[in-house]
Amino acid sequence: MPALKDVKNKIQGVKKTAQITKAMNMVASAKLRGAQDKMERFRPYSQKFAAAMSNLSGSMEGGNLPLMETRPVQTAEIVVVTSDRGLCGSFNSNIIATAERLMKKYEAEGKKVSFVCIGKKAHRYFRKTGKVRSSYSDIMGTFQMFNAREIAMDVAENFMVRGSDEVKIIYGKFHSVAIQRPETEDLLPIKPVAQTEEAAREAAKVGGAYTYEPEPGEIMEVLLPLYLNVQVYHAMLEVGASEHAARMTAMDNATKACKDIIHDLTQLYNKARQSAITSELMDIVGGAEALKG
């Protein structure tokens, strides 16, 4: 049976841990509101931008513009977006595992792989592979559109000088406070998007096809880099909100686990205390009987 003092110290230690995890849960909850609001306000813009690109690129040939050039894939680049900080459950490890599976798939096909890591967790994991081409750490807490623009320009320039033939982006998509799943999307080359039946019906309602001035090719030349910026920024916003949601859930689970541990330790403390009292009583009764004798 453990000593009473040891059990009591353990109980106090777990109580302090529970206070910390509860405070972290509250901080994550407060940060989540702002990050989720920012992400949800950007989603309509991202969707409208994608719809405009779909309408413009549907009738274009992919080889007309450098960022739409499709070529045999010899070198693939993976942009991995994670958080800078941990203590958010399996959120970062799921993203990293998805990226690692994609890397192994490319390598099994005989293709070279390089990484662009956004966030400390991705950089710390993939730097041991020696395949990290660029890394952007310590920005996920305070990132802005100019950060996404810098990353998008880096990826696009590497693609245009044939440093990579295909680029994919992997990030944690925010579905709800309880669900955040890794998402893999094509980044480069930007492929022409066929117009959906629903979009065609909408176009028919407003009077048929759009007329562009200047020509769609000239517009696309300007919009393609912007579209790349939007995709990277959207991924970073999704990870920002997902990180706080995952941390809030993880800290809530940790607080509950601390309460369970305190309950078990309290029972153990009571048993040890009862055993000590019983032992003392037996000593007193034994001494009294000895005096009688």
C-alpha positions as CSV (number, residue, x, y, z in Angstrom):
1,M,0.0,0.0,0.0
2,P,1.5,3.4,-1.0
3,A,2.3,6.0,1.7
4,L,-0.4,8.5,2.4
5,K,1.9,11.5,1.7
6,D,2.8,10.1,-1.8
7,V,-0.8,9.6,-2.8
8,K,-1.8,13.1,-1.5
9,N,1.1,14.7,-3.5
10,K,-0.1,12.9,-6.6
11,I,-3.7,14.1,-6.1
12,Q,-2.4,17.7,-5.8
13,G,-0.3,17.4,-8.9
14,V,-3.1,16.1,-11.0
15,K,-5.4,18.8,-9.7
16,K,-2.9,21.5,-10.9
17,T,-2.7,19.7,-14.3
18,A,-6.5,19.8,-14.5
19,Q,-6.4,23.6,-13.9
20,I,-3.9,24.1,-16.7
21,T,-5.8,21.9,-19.2
22,K,-9.1,23.7,-18.3
23,A,-7.5,27.1,-18.8
24,M,-6.0,26.0,-22.2
25,N,-9.5,24.7,-23.2
26,M,-11.0,28.1,-22.5
27,V,-8.2,29.9,-24.4
28,A,-8.6,27.6,-27.4
29,S,-12.3,28.2,-27.3
30,A,-11.9,32.0,-27.4
31,K,-9.4,31.8,-30.2
32,L,-11.6,29.4,-32.2
33,R,-14.4,32.0,-32.4
34,G,-12.2,34.5,-34.2
35,A,-10.4,31.9,-36.5
36,Q,-13.7,30.2,-37.4
37,D,-15.4,33.6,-38.2
38,K,-12.4,34.6,-40.4
39,M,-12.5,31.2,-42.2
40,E,-16.2,31.3,-42.8
41,R,-16.1,34.9,-44.1
42,F,-13.4,33.9,-46.6
43,R,-15.1,30.7,-47.9
44,P,-17.7,32.6,-50.1
45,Y,-14.9,34.6,-51.7
46,S,-12.9,31.5,-52.4
47,Q,-16.0,29.7,-53.9
48,K,-16.8,32.7,-56.1
49,F,-13.2,32.9,-57.3
50,A,-13.3,29.2,-58.1
51,A,-16.5,29.6,-60.1
52,A,-15.1,32.5,-62.1
53,M,-12.0,30.5,-62.9
54,S,-14.2,27.6,-63.9
55,N,-16.1,29.8,-66.3
56,L,-12.9,31.3,-67.8
57,S,-10.8,28.1,-68.0
58,G,-13.5,25.8,-69.3
59,S,-12.9,26.7,-73.0
60,M,-9.1,27.1,-72.7
61,E,-6.2,24.8,-73.5
62,G,-4.0,24.0,-70.5
63,G,-0.7,24.6,-72.4
64,N,-1.5,28.2,-73.2
65,L,-0.2,29.6,-69.8
66,P,2.9,28.5,-67.8
67,L,0.9,27.7,-64.6
68,M,-1.5,25.5,-66.6
69,E,1.2,23.5,-68.5
70,T,0.7,19.8,-68.0
71,R,3.8,17.7,-68.5
72,P,5.0,14.2,-67.5
73,V,5.6,14.1,-63.8
74,Q,9.3,13.4,-62.9
75,T,9.4,15.6,-59.7
76,A,6.4,16.2,-57.4
77,E,6.2,18.8,-54.7
78,I,4.0,18.5,-51.6
79,V,2.9,21.6,-49.7
80,V,2.1,20.5,-46.1
81,V,0.2,22.9,-43.8
82,T,0.3,22.2,-40.1
83,S,0.2,24.3,-36.9
84,D,3.2,25.7,-35.1
85,R,2.1,24.4,-31.7
86,G,1.2,21.0,-30.4
87,L,-1.2,19.8,-27.7
88,C,-4.0,19.4,-30.2
89,G,-4.5,15.7,-30.3
90,S,-3.8,13.8,-33.5
91,F,-4.5,16.8,-35.7
92,N,-0.9,17.4,-36.9
93,S,0.0,13.7,-37.0
94,N,-2.9,12.9,-39.3
95,I,-1.8,15.6,-41.8
96,I,1.8,14.4,-41.6
97,A,0.8,10.8,-42.1
98,T,-1.3,11.7,-45.2
99,A,1.7,13.6,-46.6
100,E,4.0,10.6,-45.9
101,R,1.7,8.2,-47.6
102,L,1.6,10.4,-50.7
103,M,5.4,10.7,-50.6
104,K,5.8,6.9,-50.5
105,K,3.3,6.6,-53.4
106,Y,5.3,9.0,-55.6
107,E,8.6,7.3,-54.7
108,A,7.1,3.8,-55.5
109,E,6.3,5.2,-59.0
110,G,10.0,6.3,-59.3
111,K,9.3,10.1,-58.9
112,K,11.4,12.5,-56.9
113,V,9.6,14.3,-54.0
114,S,10.2,17.7,-52.4
115,F,8.4,19.4,-49.5
116,V,7.3,23.0,-48.8
117,C,6.5,23.0,-45.0
118,I,4.1,25.6,-43.5
119,G,4.1,25.4,-39.7
120,K,6.7,24.1,-37.3
121,K,5.3,20.6,-36.9
122,A,5.6,19.8,-40.6
123,H,9.2,21.2,-40.7
124,R,10.4,19.3,-37.7
125,Y,9.1,16.0,-39.0
126,F,10.1,16.2,-42.7
127,R,13.5,17.9,-42.2
128,K,15.0,14.5,-41.3
129,T,14.1,13.2,-44.8
130,G,16.3,15.9,-46.4
131,K,13.6,16.7,-48.9
132,V,12.4,20.1,-47.5
133,R,12.9,22.7,-50.2
134,S,11.3,25.6,-48.4
135,S,10.0,26.1,-44.8
136,Y,7.8,28.7,-43.3
137,S,7.7,28.4,-39.5
138,D,6.3,30.7,-36.8
139,I,3.7,32.3,-39.1
140,M,0.6,30.2,-38.4
141,G,-0.3,32.3,-35.3
142,T,-0.3,35.6,-37.1
143,F,-0.4,34.9,-40.8
144,Q,-1.8,37.3,-43.4
145,M,-2.5,37.3,-47.1
146,F,1.1,38.5,-47.9
147,N,2.4,35.3,-46.2
148,A,0.2,33.1,-48.6
149,R,1.4,35.3,-51.5
150,E,5.0,34.7,-50.7
151,I,4.5,30.9,-50.4
152,A,2.4,30.8,-53.6
153,M,5.1,32.8,-55.6
154,D,7.8,30.4,-54.3
155,V,5.9,27.3,-55.4
156,A,4.9,28.9,-58.8
157,E,8.4,30.0,-59.6
158,N,9.8,26.5,-58.8
159,F,7.1,25.0,-61.0
160,M,7.8,27.4,-64.0
161,V,11.6,26.7,-63.9
162,R,10.7,22.9,-63.9
163,G,11.8,22.3,-60.4
164,S,8.6,20.4,-60.0
165,D,6.1,19.0,-62.5
166,E,3.1,18.6,-60.1
167,V,2.3,20.3,-56.8
168,K,-0.3,19.1,-54.2
169,I,-1.3,20.8,-51.0
170,I,-2.3,18.9,-47.8
171,Y,-4.0,20.6,-44.9
172,G,-6.5,20.0,-42.1
173,K,-10.0,20.9,-43.3
174,F,-12.4,22.2,-40.7
175,H,-15.7,20.3,-40.9
176,S,-17.0,21.0,-37.4
177,V,-15.6,21.6,-33.9
178,A,-15.4,17.9,-33.4
179,I,-14.2,16.9,-36.9
180,Q,-11.1,18.0,-38.8
181,R,-9.8,15.8,-41.5
182,P,-6.7,16.0,-43.8
183,E,-7.5,17.2,-47.3
184,T,-5.3,16.7,-50.4
185,E,-5.9,19.1,-53.3
186,D,-4.1,19.8,-56.6
187,L,-2.3,23.1,-56.7
188,L,-0.3,23.0,-59.9
189,P,-0.7,22.7,-62.8
190,I,-4.0,24.6,-62.6
191,K,-6.3,22.5,-64.7
192,P,-9.2,23.8,-66.8
193,V,-12.5,23.1,-64.9
194,A,-15.4,21.8,-66.9
195,Q,-18.6,23.7,-66.3
196,T,-21.1,21.8,-64.2
197,E,-24.7,21.3,-65.4
198,E,-26.0,23.5,-62.5
199,A,-23.6,26.3,-63.6
200,A,-24.7,25.9,-67.2
201,R,-28.4,26.3,-66.1
202,E,-27.5,29.4,-64.1
203,A,-25.7,30.9,-67.1
204,A,-28.7,30.2,-69.3
205,K,-31.0,32.0,-66.8
206,V,-29.0,35.2,-67.0
207,G,-28.8,35.1,-70.8
208,G,-26.2,32.6,-71.8
209,A,-22.4,32.8,-71.9
210,Y,-20.4,35.7,-70.5
211,T,-18.6,38.1,-72.8
212,Y,-15.1,39.0,-71.5
213,E,-13.0,42.0,-72.3
214,P,-10.1,41.8,-72.7
215,E,-9.8,38.2,-74.0
216,P,-10.1,35.3,-71.4
217,G,-6.4,34.4,-72.0
218,E,-5.3,37.9,-70.9
219,I,-7.5,37.8,-67.8
220,M,-6.3,34.3,-66.9
221,E,-2.7,35.5,-67.0
222,V,-3.5,37.9,-64.2
223,L,-5.9,35.7,-62.3
224,L,-3.9,32.5,-62.1
225,P,-1.3,33.8,-59.6
226,L,-4.2,35.4,-57.5
227,Y,-6.0,32.0,-57.6
228,L,-2.9,30.3,-56.3
229,N,-2.7,32.9,-53.5
230,V,-6.4,32.2,-52.6
231,Q,-5.9,28.5,-52.5
232,V,-2.9,28.7,-50.1
233,Y,-4.5,31.3,-47.9
234,H,-7.7,29.3,-47.7
235,A,-5.7,26.2,-46.6
236,M,-4.0,28.2,-43.9
237,L,-7.3,29.6,-42.6
238,E,-8.7,26.1,-42.5
239,V,-5.7,24.8,-40.5
240,G,-5.9,27.9,-38.2
241,A,-9.5,27.1,-37.2
242,S,-9.0,23.3,-37.1
243,E,-6.0,23.7,-34.8
244,H,-8.0,25.6,-32.1
245,A,-10.9,23.2,-32.4
246,A,-8.6,20.2,-32.1
247,R,-6.8,21.7,-29.1
248,M,-10.1,22.6,-27.4
249,T,-11.3,19.0,-27.8
250,A,-7.9,17.6,-26.6
251,M,-7.8,19.8,-23.5
252,D,-11.4,18.9,-22.7
253,N,-10.6,15.2,-22.8
254,A,-7.4,15.8,-20.7
255,T,-9.5,17.6,-18.1
256,K,-11.9,14.7,-17.9
257,A,-9.1,12.2,-17.7
258,C,-7.6,14.2,-14.8
259,K,-10.9,14.1,-12.9
260,D,-11.0,10.3,-13.4
261,I,-7.4,10.0,-12.1
262,I,-8.3,12.2,-9.1
263,H,-11.3,10.0,-8.3
264,D,-9.1,6.8,-8.5
265,L,-6.3,8.3,-6.4
266,T,-8.8,9.6,-3.8
267,Q,-10.2,6.0,-3.4
268,L,-6.6,4.8,-3.0
269,Y,-5.9,7.5,-0.5
270,N,-9.0,6.5,1.6
271,K,-8.0,2.9,1.5
272,A,-4.5,3.7,2.6
273,R,-5.8,6.0,5.4
274,Q,-8.2,3.3,6.5
275,S,-5.5,0.7,6.5
276,A,-3.2,3.0,8.6
277,I,-6.0,3.7,11.1
278,T,-6.8,0.0,11.4
279,S,-3.1,-0.8,12.0
280,E,-2.9,1.9,14.7
281,L,-6.0,0.6,16.4
282,M,-4.6,-2.9,16.4
283,D,-1.4,-1.6,18.0
284,I,-3.4,0.2,20.7
285,V,-5.6,-2.9,21.5
286,G,-2.5,-5.2,21.5
287,G,-0.8,-2.9,23.9
288,A,-3.8,-2.7,26.2
289,E,-4.1,-6.5,26.2
290,A,-0.4,-6.8,27.0
291,L,-0.8,-4.5,30.0
292,K,-3.8,-6.5,31.3
293,G,-1.7,-9.7,31.1
